[in-house]
């Protein structure tokens, strides 16, 4: 599957995911809030790890660099 998450977007998602997961597993909030933070943090971590965001795909957004020689897209 072609990646659609750019480098800056990946960095921001990774930082947010780590913060959300840390807060969720620390248990600073109630159980429901911790579960929600863990799910959202896990989703952000997944999308930053693999470079594919299904919400972006549905909305037609692509922040991945588009080079002329396509050398940035691994096959």
PQR file of N, CA, C, O and H, with PARSE charges and radii, in Angstrom:
ATOM      1  N   UNK A   1       0.829  -1.162   0.000 -0.4000 1.5000
ATOM      2  CA  UNK A   1       0.000   0.000   0.000 -0.0000 2.0000
ATOM      3  C   UNK A   1       0.887   1.244   0.000  0.5500 1.7000
ATOM      4  O   UNK A   1       1.883   1.303   0.721 -0.5500 1.4000
ATOM      5  N   UNK A   2       0.529   2.212  -0.794 -0.4000 1.5000
ATOM      6  CA  UNK A   2       1.306   3.438  -0.918 -0.0000 2.0000
ATOM      7  C   UNK A   2       1.158   4.282   0.354  0.5500 1.7000
ATOM      8  O   UNK A   2       0.058   4.461   0.875 -0.5500 1.4000
ATOM      9  H   UNK A   2      -0.280   2.164  -1.380  0.4000 1.0000
ATOM     10  N   UNK A   3       2.285   4.790   0.831 -0.4000 1.5000
ATOM     11  CA  UNK A   3       2.266   5.639   2.021 -0.0000 2.0000
ATOM     12  C   UNK A   3       1.650   6.992   1.696  0.5500 1.7000
ATOM     13  O   UNK A   3       1.825   7.515   0.596 -0.5500 1.4000
ATOM     14  H   UNK A   3       3.179   4.645   0.407  0.4000 1.0000
ATOM     15  N   UNK A   4       0.926   7.556   2.662 -0.4000 1.5000
ATOM     16  CA  UNK A   4       0.319   8.871   2.455 -0.0000 2.0000
ATOM     17  C   UNK A   4       0.545   9.809   3.643  0.5500 1.7000
ATOM     18  O   UNK A   4      -0.115  10.843   3.747 -0.5500 1.4000
ATOM     19  H   UNK A   4       0.784   7.131   3.556  0.4000 1.0000
ATOM     20  N   UNK A   5       1.470   9.456   4.535 -0.4000 1.5000
ATOM     21  CA  UNK A   5       1.780  10.285   5.701 -0.0000 2.0000
ATOM     22  C   UNK A   5       3.218  10.776   5.555  0.5500 1.7000
ATOM     23  O   UNK A   5       4.147   9.975   5.450 -0.5500 1.4000
ATOM     24  H   UNK A   5       2.006   8.616   4.451  0.4000 1.0000
ATOM     25  N   UNK A   6       3.393  12.096   5.549 -0.4000 1.5000
ATOM     26  CA  UNK A   6       4.706  12.702   5.354 -0.0000 2.0000
ATOM     27  C   UNK A   6       5.588  12.634   6.593  0.5500 1.7000
ATOM     28  O   UNK A   6       5.182  12.137   7.643 -0.5500 1.4000
ATOM     29  H   UNK A   6       2.638  12.746   5.635  0.4000 1.0000
ATOM     30  N   UNK A   7       6.798  13.146   6.444 -0.4000 1.5000
ATOM     31  CA  UNK A   7       7.811  13.065   7.495 -0.0000 2.0000
ATOM     32  C   UNK A   7       7.420  13.902   8.707  0.5500 1.7000
ATOM     33  O   UNK A   7       7.471  13.411   9.835 -0.5500 1.4000
ATOM     34  H   UNK A   7       7.128  13.550   5.591  0.4000 1.0000
ATOM     35  N   UNK A   8       7.033  15.149   8.497 -0.4000 1.5000
ATOM     36  CA  UNK A   8       6.639  16.015   9.609 -0.0000 2.0000
ATOM     37  C   UNK A   8       5.388  15.471  10.285  0.5500 1.7000
ATOM     38  O   UNK A   8       5.284  15.466  11.512 -0.5500 1.4000
ATOM     39  H   UNK A   8       6.991  15.549   7.582  0.4000 1.0000
ATOM     40  N   UNK A   9       4.448  15.017   9.480 -0.4000 1.5000
ATOM     41  CA  UNK A   9       3.216  14.426  10.004 -0.0000 2.0000
ATOM     42  C   UNK A   9       3.531  13.197  10.856  0.5500 1.7000
ATOM     43  O   UNK A   9       2.919  12.995  11.905 -0.5500 1.4000
ATOM     44  H   UNK A   9       4.532  15.021   8.484  0.4000 1.0000
ATOM     45  N   UNK A  10       4.470  12.388  10.412 -0.4000 1.5000
ATOM     46  CA  UNK A  10       4.880  11.199  11.160 -0.0000 2.0000
ATOM     47  C   UNK A  10       5.505  11.576  12.495  0.5500 1.7000
ATOM     48  O   UNK A  10       5.227  10.940  13.512 -0.5500 1.4000
ATOM     49  H   UNK A  10       4.967  12.552   9.560  0.4000 1.0000
ATOM     50  N   UNK A  11       6.338  12.596  12.501 -0.4000 1.5000
ATOM     51  CA  UNK A  11       6.974  13.031  13.750 -0.0000 2.0000
ATOM     52  C   UNK A  11       5.945  13.539  14.746  0.5500 1.7000
ATOM     53  O   UNK A  11       6.002  13.198  15.927 -0.5500 1.4000
ATOM     54  H   UNK A  11       6.564  13.112  11.675  0.4000 1.0000
ATOM     55  N   UNK A  12       5.011  14.345  14.283 -0.4000 1.5000
ATOM     56  CA  UNK A  12       3.974  14.875  15.167 -0.0000 2.0000
ATOM     57  C   UNK A  12       3.108  13.746  15.706  0.5500 1.7000
ATOM     58  O   UNK A  12       2.796  13.720  16.897 -0.5500 1.4000
ATOM     59  H   UNK A  12       4.964  14.622  13.323  0.4000 1.0000
ATOM     60  N   UNK A  13       2.717  12.816  14.847 -0.4000 1.5000
ATOM     61  CA  UNK A  13       1.897  11.675  15.286 -0.0000 2.0000
ATOM     62  C   UNK A  13       2.637  10.822  16.309  0.5500 1.7000
ATOM     63  O   UNK A  13       2.037  10.350  17.275 -0.5500 1.4000
ATOM     64  H   UNK A  13       2.970  12.837  13.880  0.4000 1.0000
ATOM     65  N   UNK A  14       3.931  10.622  16.105 -0.4000 1.5000
ATOM     66  CA  UNK A  14       4.714   9.796  17.036 -0.0000 2.0000
ATOM     67  C   UNK A  14       4.770  10.433  18.420  0.5500 1.7000
ATOM     68  O   UNK A  14       4.582   9.752  19.427 -0.5500 1.4000
ATOM     69  H   UNK A  14       4.419  11.006  15.321  0.4000 1.0000
ATOM     70  N   UNK A  15       5.026  11.735  18.470 -0.4000 1.5000
ATOM     71  CA  UNK A  15       5.097  12.428  19.760 -0.0000 2.0000
ATOM     72  C   UNK A  15       3.739  12.405  20.457  0.5500 1.7000
ATOM     73  O   UNK A  15       3.658  12.109  21.649 -0.5500 1.4000
ATOM     74  H   UNK A  15       5.178  12.289  17.651  0.4000 1.0000
ATOM     75  N   UNK A  16       2.679  12.714  19.721 -0.4000 1.5000
ATOM     76  CA  UNK A  16       1.343  12.687  20.309 -0.0000 2.0000
ATOM     77  C   UNK A  16       0.963  11.283  20.790  0.5500 1.7000
ATOM     78  O   UNK A  16       0.347  11.126  21.843 -0.5500 1.4000
ATOM     79  H   UNK A  16       2.746  12.955  18.752  0.4000 1.0000
ATOM     80  N   UNK A  17       1.334  10.275  20.014 -0.4000 1.5000
ATOM     81  CA  UNK A  17       1.029   8.900  20.403 -0.0000 2.0000
ATOM     82  C   UNK A  17       1.730   8.523  21.699  0.5500 1.7000
ATOM     83  O   UNK A  17       1.122   7.922  22.585 -0.5500 1.4000
ATOM     84  H   UNK A  17       1.835  10.402  19.158  0.4000 1.0000
ATOM     85  N   UNK A  18       2.993   8.871  21.812 -0.4000 1.5000
ATOM     86  CA  UNK A  18       3.727   8.550  23.030 -0.0000 2.0000
ATOM     87  C   UNK A  18       3.161   9.272  24.245  0.5500 1.7000
ATOM     88  O   UNK A  18       3.067   8.690  25.325 -0.5500 1.4000
ATOM     89  H   UNK A  18       3.487   9.359  21.093  0.4000 1.0000
ATOM     90  N   UNK A  19       2.785  10.530  24.075 -0.4000 1.5000
ATOM     91  CA  UNK A  19       2.190  11.283  25.178 -0.0000 2.0000
ATOM     92  C   UNK A  19       0.858  10.661  25.594  0.5500 1.7000
ATOM     93  O   UNK A  19       0.607  10.461  26.783 -0.5500 1.4000
ATOM     94  H   UNK A  19       2.861  11.003  23.198  0.4000 1.0000
ATOM     95  N   UNK A  20       0.005  10.356  24.613 -0.4000 1.5000
ATOM     96  CA  UNK A  20      -1.301   9.771  24.930 -0.0000 2.0000
ATOM     97  C   UNK A  20      -1.174   8.411  25.580  0.5500 1.7000
ATOM     98  O   UNK A  20      -1.881   8.112  26.543 -0.5500 1.4000
ATOM     99  H   UNK A  20       0.209  10.519  23.648  0.4000 1.0000
ATOM    100  N   UNK A  21      -0.277   7.581  25.063 -0.4000 1.5000
ATOM    101  CA  UNK A  21      -0.094   6.253  25.649 -0.0000 2.0000
ATOM    102  C   UNK A  21       0.488   6.342  27.055  0.5500 1.7000
ATOM    103  O   UNK A  21       0.105   5.564  27.930 -0.5500 1.4000
ATOM    104  H   UNK A  21       0.297   7.824  24.282  0.4000 1.0000
ATOM    105  N   UNK A  22       1.401   7.269  27.285 -0.4000 1.5000
ATOM    106  CA  UNK A  22       1.977   7.429  28.621 -0.0000 2.0000
ATOM    107  C   UNK A  22       0.916   7.873  29.619  0.5500 1.7000
ATOM    108  O   UNK A  22       0.858   7.356  30.735 -0.5500 1.4000
ATOM    109  H   UNK A  22       1.713   7.901  26.575  0.4000 1.0000
ATOM    110  N   UNK A  23       0.078   8.825  29.228 -0.4000 1.5000
ATOM    111  CA  UNK A  23      -0.987   9.287  30.113 -0.0000 2.0000
ATOM    112  C   UNK A  23      -1.986   8.163  30.370  0.5500 1.7000
ATOM    113  O   UNK A  23      -2.449   7.985  31.497 -0.5500 1.4000
ATOM    114  H   UNK A  23       0.124   9.245  28.321  0.4000 1.0000
ATOM    115  N   UNK A  24      -2.319   7.404  29.323 -0.4000 1.5000
ATOM    116  CA  UNK A  24      -3.289   6.311  29.473 -0.0000 2.0000
ATOM    117  C   UNK A  24      -2.773   5.232  30.420  0.5500 1.7000
ATOM    118  O   UNK A  24      -3.514   4.765  31.286 -0.5500 1.4000
ATOM    119  H   UNK A  24      -1.944   7.549  28.407  0.4000 1.0000
ATOM    120  N   UNK A  25      -1.524   4.836  30.267 -0.4000 1.5000
ATOM    121  CA  UNK A  25      -1.004   3.748  31.091 -0.0000 2.0000
ATOM    122  C   UNK A  25      -0.595   4.205  32.486  0.5500 1.7000
ATOM    123  O   UNK A  25      -0.461   3.388  33.396 -0.5500 1.4000
ATOM    124  H   UNK A  25      -0.923   5.215  29.564  0.4000 1.0000
ATOM    125  N   UNK A  26      -0.397   5.502  32.652 -0.4000 1.5000
ATOM    126  CA  UNK A  26      -0.103   6.040  33.980 -0.0000 2.0000
ATOM    127  C   UNK A  26      -1.359   6.078  34.840  0.5500 1.7000
ATOM    128  O   UNK A  26      -1.278   6.035  36.068 -0.5500 1.4000
ATOM    129  H   UNK A  26      -0.505   6.166  31.913  0.4000 1.0000
ATOM    130  N   UNK A  27      -2.520   6.159  34.196 -0.4000 1.5000
ATOM    131  CA  UNK A  27      -3.786   6.144  34.921 -0.0000 2.0000
ATOM    132  C   UNK A  27      -4.110   7.465  35.592  0.5500 1.7000
ATOM    133  O   UNK A  27      -4.710   7.487  36.667 -0.5500 1.4000
ATOM    134  H   UNK A  27      -2.586   6.194  33.199  0.4000 1.0000
ATOM    135  N   UNK A  28      -3.719   8.567  34.969 -0.4000 1.5000
ATOM    136  CA  UNK A  28      -3.988   9.883  35.548 -0.0000 2.0000
ATOM    137  C   UNK A  28      -5.471  10.238  35.503  0.5500 1.7000
ATOM    138  O   UNK A  28      -5.946  11.030  36.317 -0.5500 1.4000
ATOM    139  H   UNK A  28      -3.232   8.550  34.095  0.4000 1.0000
ATOM    140  N   UNK A  29      -6.192   9.663  34.568 -0.4000 1.5000
ATOM    141  CA  UNK A  29      -7.623   9.926  34.418 -0.0000 2.0000
ATOM    142  C   UNK A  29      -8.387   8.639  34.701  0.5500 1.7000
ATOM    143  O   UNK A  29      -7.789   7.608  35.008 -0.5500 1.4000
ATOM    144  H   UNK A  29      -5.806   9.019  33.907  0.4000 1.0000
ATOM    145  N   UNK A  30      -9.688   8.703  34.597 -0.4000 1.5000
ATOM    146  CA  UNK A  30     -10.520   7.533  34.849 -0.0000 2.0000
ATOM    147  C   UNK A  30     -10.303   6.441  33.814  0.5500 1.7000
ATOM    148  O   UNK A  30      -9.569   6.611  32.840 -0.5500 1.4000
ATOM    149  H   UNK A  30     -10.174   9.540  34.347  0.4000 1.0000
ATOM    150  N   UNK A  31     -10.962   5.318  34.053 -0.4000 1.5000
ATOM    151  CA  UNK A  31     -10.799   4.147  33.181 -0.0000 2.0000
ATOM    152  C   UNK A  31     -11.239   4.439  31.747  0.5500 1.7000
ATOM    153  O   UNK A  31     -10.534   4.091  30.799 -0.5500 1.4000
ATOM    154  H   UNK A  31     -11.558   5.179  34.844  0.4000 1.0000
ATOM    155  N   UNK A  32     -12.388   5.071  31.586 -0.4000 1.5000
ATOM    156  CA  UNK A  32     -12.905   5.347  30.244 -0.0000 2.0000
ATOM    157  C   UNK A  32     -11.971   6.280  29.476  0.5500 1.7000
ATOM    158  O   UNK A  32     -11.668   6.044  28.306 -0.5500 1.4000
ATOM    159  H   UNK A  32     -12.961   5.354  32.355  0.4000 1.0000
ATOM    160  N   UNK A  33     -11.524   7.328  30.137 -0.4000 1.5000
ATOM    161  CA  UNK A  33     -10.615   8.268  29.478 -0.0000 2.0000
ATOM    162  C   UNK A  33      -9.289   7.592  29.137  0.5500 1.7000
ATOM    163  O   UNK A  33      -8.714   7.860  28.082 -0.5500 1.4000
ATOM    164  H   UNK A  33     -11.771   7.519  31.087  0.4000 1.0000
ATOM    165  N   UNK A  34      -8.805   6.732  30.005 -0.4000 1.5000
ATOM    166  CA  UNK A  34      -7.552   6.027  29.740 -0.0000 2.0000
ATOM    167  C   UNK A  34      -7.685   5.088  28.548  0.5500 1.7000
ATOM    168  O   UNK A  34      -6.766   4.978  27.736 -0.5500 1.4000
ATOM    169  H   UNK A  34      -9.272   6.514  30.862  0.4000 1.0000
ATOM    170  N   UNK A  35      -8.808   4.421  28.443 -0.4000 1.5000
ATOM    171  CA  UNK A  35      -9.039   3.518  27.305 -0.0000 2.0000
ATOM    172  C   UNK A  35      -9.107   4.312  26.003  0.5500 1.7000
ATOM    173  O   UNK A  35      -8.530   3.907  24.994 -0.5500 1.4000
ATOM    174  H   UNK A  35      -9.555   4.511  29.103  0.4000 1.0000
ATOM    175  N   UNK A  36      -9.810   5.438  26.028 -0.4000 1.5000
ATOM    176  CA  UNK A  36      -9.912   6.282  24.830 -0.0000 2.0000
ATOM    177  C   UNK A  36      -8.537   6.807  24.426  0.5500 1.7000
ATOM    178  O   UNK A  36      -8.181   6.777  23.248 -0.5500 1.4000
ATOM    179  H   UNK A  36     -10.279   5.767  26.847  0.4000 1.0000
ATOM    180  N   UNK A  37      -7.767   7.287  25.400 -0.4000 1.5000
ATOM    181  CA  UNK A  37      -6.409   7.766  25.105 -0.0000 2.0000
ATOM    182  C   UNK A  37      -5.525   6.643  24.558  0.5500 1.7000
ATOM    183  O   UNK A  37      -4.733   6.870  23.643 -0.5500 1.4000
ATOM    184  H   UNK A  37      -8.056   7.311  26.357  0.4000 1.0000
ATOM    185  N   UNK A  38      -5.654   5.453  25.104 -0.4000 1.5000
ATOM    186  CA  UNK A  38      -4.848   4.325  24.640 -0.0000 2.0000
ATOM    187  C   UNK A  38      -5.216   3.941  23.204  0.5500 1.7000
ATOM    188  O   UNK A  38      -4.332   3.638  22.402 -0.5500 1.4000
ATOM    189  H   UNK A  38      -6.297   5.269  25.848  0.4000 1.0000
ATOM    190  N   UNK A  39      -6.490   3.949  22.877 -0.4000 1.5000
ATOM    191  CA  UNK A  39      -6.931   3.592  21.520 -0.0000 2.0000
ATOM    192  C   UNK A  39      -6.461   4.640  20.516  0.5500 1.7000
ATOM    193  O   UNK A  39      -5.929   4.296  19.460 -0.5500 1.4000
ATOM    194  H   UNK A  39      -7.208   4.195  23.528  0.4000 1.0000
ATOM    195  N   UNK A  40      -6.656   5.919  20.843 -0.4000 1.5000
ATOM    196  CA  UNK A  40      -6.228   6.981  19.931 -0.0000 2.0000
ATOM    197  C   UNK A  40      -4.700   6.997  19.812  0.5500 1.7000
ATOM    198  O   UNK A  40      -4.166   7.143  18.713 -0.5500 1.4000
ATOM    199  H   UNK A  40      -7.088   6.198  21.701  0.4000 1.0000
ATOM    200  N   UNK A  41      -4.004   6.849  20.928 -0.4000 1.5000
ATOM    201  CA  UNK A  41      -2.544   6.799  20.898 -0.0000 2.0000
ATOM    202  C   UNK A  41      -2.024   5.614  20.099  0.5500 1.7000
ATOM    203  O   UNK A  41      -1.048   5.735  19.359 -0.5500 1.4000
ATOM    204  H   UNK A  41      -4.438   6.730  21.821  0.4000 1.0000
ATOM    205  N   UNK A  42      -2.679   4.468  20.251 -0.4000 1.5000
ATOM    206  CA  UNK A  42      -2.290   3.286  19.475 -0.0000 2.0000
ATOM    207  C   UNK A  42      -2.513   3.470  17.988  0.5500 1.7000
ATOM    208  O   UNK A  42      -1.692   3.049  17.173 -0.5500 1.4000
ATOM    209  H   UNK A  42      -3.472   4.369  20.853  0.4000 1.0000
ATOM    210  N   UNK A  43      -3.629   4.103  17.634 -0.4000 1.5000
ATOM    211  CA  UNK A  43      -3.909   4.373  16.217 -0.0000 2.0000
ATOM    212  C   UNK A  43      -2.892   5.343  15.631  0.5500 1.7000
ATOM    213  O   UNK A  43      -2.434   5.158  14.503 -0.5500 1.4000
ATOM    214  H   UNK A  43      -4.296   4.445  18.297  0.4000 1.0000
ATOM    215  N   UNK A  44      -2.537   6.377  16.391 -0.4000 1.5000
ATOM    216  CA  UNK A  44      -1.532   7.324  15.915 -0.0000 2.0000
ATOM    217  C   UNK A  44      -0.167   6.646  15.770  0.5500 1.7000
ATOM    218  O   UNK A  44       0.564   6.903  14.814 -0.5500 1.4000
ATOM    219  H   UNK A  44      -2.909   6.527  17.307  0.4000 1.0000
ATOM    220  N   UNK A  45       0.163   5.788  16.718 -0.4000 1.5000
ATOM    221  CA  UNK A  45       1.435   5.075  16.638 -0.0000 2.0000
ATOM    222  C   UNK A  45       1.464   4.140  15.429  0.5500 1.7000
ATOM    223  O   UNK A  45       2.486   4.034  14.751 -0.5500 1.4000
ATOM    224  H   UNK A  45      -0.431   5.579  17.495  0.4000 1.0000
ATOM    225  N   UNK A  46       0.357   3.470  15.160 -0.4000 1.5000
ATOM    226  CA  UNK A  46       0.259   2.581  13.998 -0.0000 2.0000
ATOM    227  C   UNK A  46       0.443   3.365  12.696  0.5500 1.7000
ATOM    228  O   UNK A  46       1.207   2.957  11.822 -0.5500 1.4000
ATOM    229  H   UNK A  46      -0.474   3.556  15.711  0.4000 1.0000
ATOM    230  N   UNK A  47      -0.265   4.494  12.574 -0.4000 1.5000
ATOM    231  CA  UNK A  47      -0.171   5.260  11.333 -0.0000 2.0000
ATOM    232  C   UNK A  47       1.211   5.887  11.158  0.5500 1.7000
ATOM    233  O   UNK A  47       1.694   6.026  10.034 -0.5500 1.4000
ATOM    234  H   UNK A  47      -0.886   4.825  13.284  0.4000 1.0000
ATOM    235  N   UNK A  48       1.847   6.266  12.265 -0.4000 1.5000
ATOM    236  CA  UNK A  48       3.190   6.833  12.129 -0.0000 2.0000
ATOM    237  C   UNK A  48       4.225   5.753  11.838  0.5500 1.7000
ATOM    238  O   UNK A  48       5.235   6.028  11.189 -0.5500 1.4000
ATOM    239  H   UNK A  48       1.455   6.154  13.178  0.4000 1.0000
ATOM    240  N   UNK A  49       3.994   4.544  12.302 -0.4000 1.5000
ATOM    241  CA  UNK A  49       4.941   3.453  12.055 -0.0000 2.0000
ATOM    242  C   UNK A  49       4.907   2.974  10.609  0.5500 1.7000
ATOM    243  O   UNK A  49       5.952   2.717  10.011 -0.5500 1.4000
ATOM    244  H   UNK A  49       3.174   4.320  12.829  0.4000 1.0000
ATOM    245  N   UNK A  50       3.713   2.856  10.050 -0.4000 1.5000
ATOM    246  CA  UNK A  50       3.575   2.302   8.708 -0.0000 2.0000
ATOM    247  C   UNK A  50       3.396   3.361   7.623  0.5500 1.7000
ATOM    248  O   UNK A  50       3.498   3.051   6.436 -0.5500 1.4000
ATOM    249  H   UNK A  50       2.865   3.065  10.536  0.4000 1.0000
ATOM    250  N   UNK A  51       3.127   4.614   8.018 -0.4000 1.5000
ATOM    251  CA  UNK A  51       3.015   5.691   7.041 -0.0000 2.0000
ATOM    252  C   UNK A  51       1.733   5.686   6.245  0.5500 1.7000
ATOM    253  O   UNK A  51       1.652   6.328   5.197 -0.5500 1.4000
ATOM    254  H   UNK A  51       3.044   4.866   8.982  0.4000 1.0000
ATOM    255  N   UNK A  52       0.727   4.974   6.722 -0.4000 1.5000
ATOM    256  CA  UNK A  52      -0.546   4.902   6.016 -0.0000 2.0000
ATOM    257  C   UNK A  52      -1.664   5.312   6.974  0.5500 1.7000
ATOM    258  O   UNK A  52      -1.828   4.723   8.043 -0.5500 1.4000
ATOM    259  H   UNK A  52       0.792   4.453   7.573  0.4000 1.0000
ATOM    260  N   UNK A  53      -2.424   6.324   6.579 -0.4000 1.5000
ATOM    261  CA  UNK A  53      -3.559   6.770   7.377 -0.0000 2.0000
ATOM    262  C   UNK A  53      -4.827   6.549   6.551  0.5500 1.7000
ATOM    263  O   UNK A  53      -4.974   7.119   5.469 -0.5500 1.4000
ATOM    264  H   UNK A  53      -2.291   6.802   5.711  0.4000 1.0000
ATOM    265  N   UNK A  54      -5.736   5.725   7.057 -0.4000 1.5000
ATOM    266  CA  UNK A  54      -6.941   5.396   6.311 -0.0000 2.0000
ATOM    267  C   UNK A  54      -7.927   6.564   6.270  0.5500 1.7000
ATOM    268  O   UNK A  54      -8.714   6.680   5.331 -0.5500 1.4000
ATOM    269  H   UNK A  54      -5.617   5.262   7.935  0.4000 1.0000
ATOM    270  N   UNK A  55      -7.887   7.417   7.274 -0.4000 1.5000
ATOM    271  CA  UNK A  55      -8.735   8.615   7.241 -0.0000 2.0000
ATOM    272  C   UNK A  55      -8.242   9.560   6.147  0.5500 1.7000
ATOM    273  O   UNK A  55      -9.044  10.135   5.411 -0.5500 1.4000
ATOM    274  H   UNK A  55      -7.247   7.323   8.037  0.4000 1.0000
ATOM    275  N   UNK A  56      -6.919   9.719   6.041 -0.4000 1.5000
ATOM    276  CA  UNK A  56      -6.358  10.510   4.947 -0.0000 2.0000
ATOM    277  C   UNK A  56      -6.770   9.925   3.598  0.5500 1.7000
ATOM    278  O   UNK A  56      -7.115  10.661   2.673 -0.5500 1.4000
ATOM    279  H   UNK A  56      -6.268   9.252   6.639  0.4000 1.0000
ATOM    280  N   UNK A  57      -6.733   8.609   3.494 -0.4000 1.5000
ATOM    281  CA  UNK A  57      -7.084   7.945   2.239 -0.0000 2.0000
ATOM    282  C   UNK A  57      -8.546   8.222   1.871  0.5500 1.7000
ATOM    283  O   UNK A  57      -8.865   8.479   0.710 -0.5500 1.4000
ATOM    284  H   UNK A  57      -6.453   8.011   4.245  0.4000 1.0000
ATOM    285  N   UNK A  58      -9.427   8.167   2.873 -0.4000 1.5000
ATOM    286  CA  UNK A  58     -10.843   8.450   2.618 -0.0000 2.0000
ATOM    287  C   UNK A  58     -11.067   9.899   2.193  0.5500 1.7000
ATOM    288  O   UNK A  58     -11.923  10.178   1.353 -0.5500 1.4000
ATOM    289  H   UNK A  58      -9.168   7.959   3.816  0.4000 1.0000
ATOM    290  N   UNK A  59     -10.295  10.822   2.778 -0.4000 1.5000
ATOM    291  CA  UNK A  59     -10.449  12.240   2.474 -0.0000 2.0000
ATOM    292  C   UNK A  59      -9.612  12.691   1.276  0.5500 1.7000
ATOM    293  O   UNK A  59      -9.731  13.833   0.833 -0.5500 1.4000
ATOM    294  H   UNK A  59      -9.600  10.595   3.460  0.4000 1.0000
ATOM    295  N   UNK A  60      -8.776  11.810   0.756 -0.4000 1.5000
ATOM    296  CA  UNK A  60      -7.948  12.148  -0.401 -0.0000 2.0000
ATOM    297  C   UNK A  60      -6.747  13.015  -0.061  0.5500 1.7000
ATOM    298  O   UNK A  60      -6.239  13.732  -0.924 -0.5500 1.4000
ATOM    299  H   UNK A  60      -8.679  10.882   1.117  0.4000 1.0000
ATOM    300  N   UNK A  61      -6.286  12.961   1.186 -0.4000 1.5000
ATOM    301  CA  UNK A  61      -5.144  13.761   1.625 -0.0000 2.0000
ATOM    302  C   UNK A  61      -3.879  12.927   1.494  0.5500 1.7000
ATOM    303  O   UNK A  61      -3.870  11.745   1.836 -0.5500 1.4000
ATOM    304  H   UNK A  61      -6.699  12.379   1.887  0.4000 1.0000
ATOM    305  N   UNK A  62      -2.812  13.545   0.998 -0.4000 1.5000
ATOM    306  CA  UNK A  62      -1.526  12.862   0.881 -0.0000 2.0000
ATOM    307  C   UNK A  62      -0.419  13.853   1.241  0.5500 1.7000
ATOM    308  O   UNK A  62      -0.139  14.775   0.474 -0.5500 1.4000
ATOM    309  H   UNK A  62      -2.820  14.506   0.720  0.4000 1.0000
ATOM    310  N   UNK A  63       0.210  13.668   2.402 -0.4000 1.5000
ATOM    311  CA  UNK A  63       1.289  14.556   2.832 -0.0000 2.0000
ATOM    312  C   UNK A  63       2.656  13.947   2.557  0.5500 1.7000
ATOM    313  O   UNK A  63       3.681  14.529   2.915 -0.5500 1.4000
ATOM    314  H   UNK A  63      -0.017  12.920   3.024  0.4000 1.0000
ATOM    315  N   UNK A  64       2.676  12.786   1.927 -0.4000 1.5000
ATOM    316  CA  UNK A  64       3.932  12.127   1.584 -0.0000 2.0000
ATOM    317  C   UNK A  64       4.577  12.858   0.416  0.5500 1.7000
ATOM    318  O   UNK A  64       3.882  13.220  -0.533 -0.5500 1.4000
ATOM    319  H   UNK A  64       1.844  12.314   1.636  0.4000 1.0000
ATOM    320  N   UNK A  65       5.900  13.088   0.459 -0.4000 1.5000
ATOM    321  CA  UNK A  65       6.558  13.820  -0.629 -0.0000 2.0000
ATOM    322  C   UNK A  65       6.380  13.121  -1.976  0.5500 1.7000
ATOM    323  O   UNK A  65       6.431  11.894  -2.061 -0.5500 1.4000
ATOM    324  H   UNK A  65       6.465  12.794   1.231  0.4000 1.0000
ATOM    325  N   UNK A  66       6.172  13.909  -3.015 -0.4000 1.5000
ATOM    326  CA  UNK A  66       5.990  13.374  -4.359 -0.0000 2.0000
ATOM    327  C   UNK A  66       7.169  13.810  -5.221  0.5500 1.7000
ATOM    328  O   UNK A  66       7.148  14.880  -5.829 -0.5500 1.4000
ATOM    329  H   UNK A  66       6.131  14.906  -2.945  0.4000 1.0000
ATOM    330  N   UNK A  67       8.191  12.968  -5.265 -0.4000 1.5000
ATOM    331  CA  UNK A  67       9.374  13.270  -6.061 -0.0000 2.0000
ATOM    332  C   UNK A  67       9.160  12.818  -7.501  0.5500 1.7000
ATOM    333  O   UNK A  67       8.433  11.860  -7.760 -0.5500 1.4000
ATOM    334  H   UNK A  67       8.208  12.098  -4.771  0.4000 1.0000
ATOM    335  N   UNK A  68       9.796  13.512  -8.423 -0.4000 1.5000
ATOM    336  CA  UNK A  68       9.628  13.207  -9.849 -0.0000 2.0000
ATOM    337  C   UNK A  68      10.111  11.807 -10.207  0.5500 1.7000
ATOM    338  O   UNK A  68       9.466  11.103 -10.985 -0.5500 1.4000
ATOM    339  H   UNK A  68      10.387  14.290  -8.212  0.4000 1.0000
ATOM    340  N   UNK A  69      11.253  11.401  -9.638 -0.4000 1.5000
ATOM    341  CA  UNK A  69      11.808  10.081  -9.995 -0.0000 2.0000
ATOM    342  C   UNK A  69      11.254   8.956  -9.119  0.5500 1.7000
ATOM    343  O   UNK A  69      11.627   7.796  -9.295 -0.5500 1.4000
ATOM    344  H   UNK A  69      11.777  11.972  -9.006  0.4000 1.0000
ATOM    345  N   UNK A  70      10.356   9.293  -8.166 -0.4000 1.5000
ATOM    346  CA  UNK A  70       9.711   8.319  -7.300 -0.0000 2.0000
ATOM    347  C   UNK A  70      10.711   7.525  -6.480  0.5500 1.7000
ATOM    348  O   UNK A  70      10.444   6.382  -6.110 -0.5500 1.4000
ATOM    349  H   UNK A  70      10.053  10.235  -8.023  0.4000 1.0000
ATOM    350  N   UNK A  71      11.879   8.130  -6.187 -0.4000 1.5000
ATOM    351  CA  UNK A  71      12.905   7.435  -5.421 -0.0000 2.0000
ATOM    352  C   UNK A  71      12.573   7.355  -3.927  0.5500 1.7000
ATOM    353  O   UNK A  71      13.185   6.578  -3.194 -0.5500 1.4000
ATOM    354  H   UNK A  71      12.097   9.059  -6.487  0.4000 1.0000
ATOM    355  N   UNK A  72      11.614   8.150  -3.485 -0.4000 1.5000
ATOM    356  CA  UNK A  72      11.267   8.164  -2.062 -0.0000 2.0000
ATOM    357  C   UNK A  72      10.262   7.073  -1.716  0.5500 1.7000
ATOM    358  O   UNK A  72      10.118   6.713  -0.548 -0.5500 1.4000
ATOM    359  H   UNK A  72      11.116   8.781  -4.081  0.4000 1.0000
ATOM    360  N   UNK A  73       9.572   6.546  -2.710 -0.4000 1.5000
ATOM    361  CA  UNK A  73       8.578   5.487  -2.479 -0.0000 2.0000
ATOM    362  C   UNK A  73       9.236   4.126  -2.642  0.5500 1.7000
ATOM    363  O   UNK A  73       9.552   3.730  -3.764 -0.5500 1.4000
ATOM    364  H   UNK A  73       9.689   6.838  -3.659  0.4000 1.0000
ATOM    365  N   UNK A  74       9.450   3.401  -1.551 -0.4000 1.5000
ATOM    366  CA  UNK A  74      10.007   2.040  -1.685 -0.0000 2.0000
ATOM    367  C   UNK A  74       8.960   1.100  -2.252  0.5500 1.7000
ATOM    368  O   UNK A  74       7.777   1.207  -1.928 -0.5500 1.4000
ATOM    369  H   UNK A  74       9.194   3.723  -0.640  0.4000 1.0000
ATOM    370  N   UNK A  75       9.383   0.208  -3.071 -0.4000 1.5000
ATOM    371  CA  UNK A  75       8.454  -0.774  -3.687 -0.0000 2.0000
ATOM    372  C   UNK A  75       8.391  -2.035  -2.888  0.5500 1.7000
ATOM    373  O   UNK A  75       7.668  -2.961  -3.254 -0.5500 1.4000
ATOM    374  H   UNK A  75      10.343   0.120  -3.334  0.4000 1.0000
TER
END
